[in-house]
Amino acid sequence: MKKIILTAAAVFALSFANAQDLKSSKGENYLPEAGDWAIGFNADGLFHYVGNAFNQAGNNAAPSVDFQQAGTFVGKKFTSATEAYRVVANFKVNSGSVTDPAGNKATNSGFALTAGLGKEWRKGKTRLQGFYGVDALVGISSSSSKSASGVETKDGMGFSIGANGFIGAEYFLFPKISIGAQYGYGLKISSQAASEVAGVKTGNATSGFNLGGVGVSSINMTLHF
């Protein structure tokens, strides 16, 4: 983490002298405009890679990136220079099987969907921009398995709704390319139906309510186009 902070600070320092310039020497706008699209991701891996290039640790693998929000894709569509709609989405499907020496097969499968829409507002007249907003989220999930003897087990269908408020800042190092970080604070209501084994309900249905959980992504990179 220390390497990431030092590397980011060095990049900021190199760019600070031109902080007031909103156009590049080629006439390109640094800041997003109405009609721009954007995608964001966590860029810790990139800064680890750059940091290692300047010390004895070196790099054993290519630089990597991760999800800006855990397990989700985040995209934006700018309606003006200071406002954007956000899309948050993730869909996961898994399946597998194991066959024993006698030829009996055990299987498992499942899926999880997270989807949301949000709105973002921005402040700032230089390449340093602040932003804030909220995402409304919904999620569903389910999984099942069948043993080699043919007994089927189904986990209850899971369902959740919620909202996540966020606030953060980013700096445009290059035209339409920024790095920054954001804090989030969320509300989530969830429920899960009782599971079944061989068609017979087992256990109990559950529900929950959660408010809080401030979270932060260390360093995010956002590409606008």
N, C-alpha and C positions, 0 to 999 in steps of 0.2 A: 504493500500500500504506500509506503514511504517513497518508493521509486516512482510510482504513478504520480504522486503529488508533485515531486521534484521535476519530473519530465513535463507535466502539464504547466507548471510554473515557468519553466524555461521557454515553452512555446508561447505562453502569454506574453512574456517579457519581450520576445522577438517581434511580436505583433503590436505591442502597446504604442509604439511611436506613430503608427498609422491608424490608431483607434478611431479617429474622427472621420476617416475617409470611408464613404459609403459606396464608392465605386472603385474598381481596380484600375490599373494603368491601361487596361484594354477596354474600359468603359462598362464592365460587368457589375451589376448590382450585387452587393454583399448580402443584403437582407431579403427575406421572402416578399413576394408580391401577390396580389390577387390572381387566382388561377393556378398558382404553384401547388404541386404535390410534394409530399415529404415522407420519408421513412426514417425511423429512429432505432438505434440499438445500443446496448451497453458495450463500450469500447475499452474496458479494462485490459483485455488481451492485447490490443494494439499498443497501449502505453507500456505494458510490461515488455513487449518486444522491443520498442524504441529504447526504453531504459536499459535493457540488457545489452543493447548494441554499444553502450558507452561504458561498460564495466567488464570485469573479468568473467562474469557469469555466462555471458554469451547466450545464444539462442539455439535450442535443440529442435524447434518446430516452427512452422509458419505462424504469423500473427493470426489471432482469432477474434471473433465478435460473438456477442450473446444477445438474448432478448432484452429490450429496454425495460419491460415489465416481465416478471417471472413467467416463462412459458407462453408468452403471447406476442403477436405481431401488432405493432402500432404504426398506423399511417395517418396522414393529415391531408386535408384539402383546404387551402387558404381562400377565403371569400374576400379578404382585403389584406392589407399589409399588417393589420393588428388583430385579425380574427381568423380562426380556422376550425373546421369540423374534424373530429378525430374518430378513427375506427380501430377498435381493439378486437382481435380475433385469434382463436386457436382451435384446431380440431385434431384430436388424436384417436387413432384406431389401433387396436392390437389384437392379435390372435396367435395361437400356437397349439402344438399337439405333441404328445409323447406316446410312442408305441412300445409296449413291453415285449419281451422275447416270445410270449404266447400269441402276439398279434393283437392284443387289446389296446385300444387307443384312448388316451385321456386328452381332452381339449379344453381350451380356455379362450375367451374373447371379451372385448370391452371397448367402450368409446367414451370420450369426454369432449364436450363442446363448451367453449367460452366465447361470448360475443358481446360487444358493447359499442355504444355511440357516445360521443362527448363533444364538448365545446371548449375551445382554448382562446384566451385573450392575451395580448402581448403589450408590453410597455417598453419605452426606451427609444432614444433618437440617435444612438450610436451603435457600433457593432456589438456592444454589450446589451442584451435584451433580457428582460424579465418576462415570465409568463405564468398564468394560473388558469384554473378551470376545473371541470368535473367530468367524469366518465360514468355513465349508467351501464351496468353489467348484468348479464344473465348467464347461467351455466346449467348444464344437465350432464349426467353421467350414468353409466350402467355397466355391469360386468356379469359374466356367468362362466361356469365351468362344468365339465362332465367327467366323472372318474372313469377309470378303465372298466369298472364293473357296471357302468351305465347310469350311475346316480348323478342327477343334475342339480347343481346349486346355482341359485340366482341371487345376486346382491340386489337390494332394493334400489329402485330408481332414485337418483339424487337430483335435487333441484335447488338452485340458489338465485337470488336477485340481490343487487346491491348498488352502491354508488361509491366512487373513489374521487375525493378532491385532491388536487395537486397544485404545487407551487414550486417554481424553480427559476433558473437563469442559465443562459448560454451565451457564448461568445463566438462570433463568426470569424474564424481564422482565415478562411478563403471565401470567395464568392459562393454563396448558398451552401457552405459546409460549416457546421458549428459543433462545438463541444460544450457540455454543460452537465447539470445534475438537477434532479427534482425530488421533492419530498411528497409523500402521499398520506392521506388519512381516510380510512374507509368505513363504510357501513355495509353489513352483510347479513341477510336472513336466509337460512338454509333448512332443508328438510330431506329426509331419506326414508323411503318405505322399508318395511320389514323384509328380511331376506327369506328365501324359500329353499327348502331341500326336498327333492322328489315331490314337488307340488304342495308341500306342507309349509305354512308360514312358521318361521322360527325367529326368536328375538323380538324386538320391539321397533316400531317406527320412531324416528328421532327428529327433533327440530332444534334450531339454535339461532341465536341473535348475537352479533358481534359488532361493537363500535370501537374504533381505535386502530392501533397497529401502525404507527408512523413508520414509513419505510423510505429508504433512499437508495438510488442507484449511484454508484461511485462516480463514474464518468460516462456520459452518454454522447454519442455522435449522431447528428441528424443531417441527412442529405436532402436537399431541395432541388426540384427540377420541373 
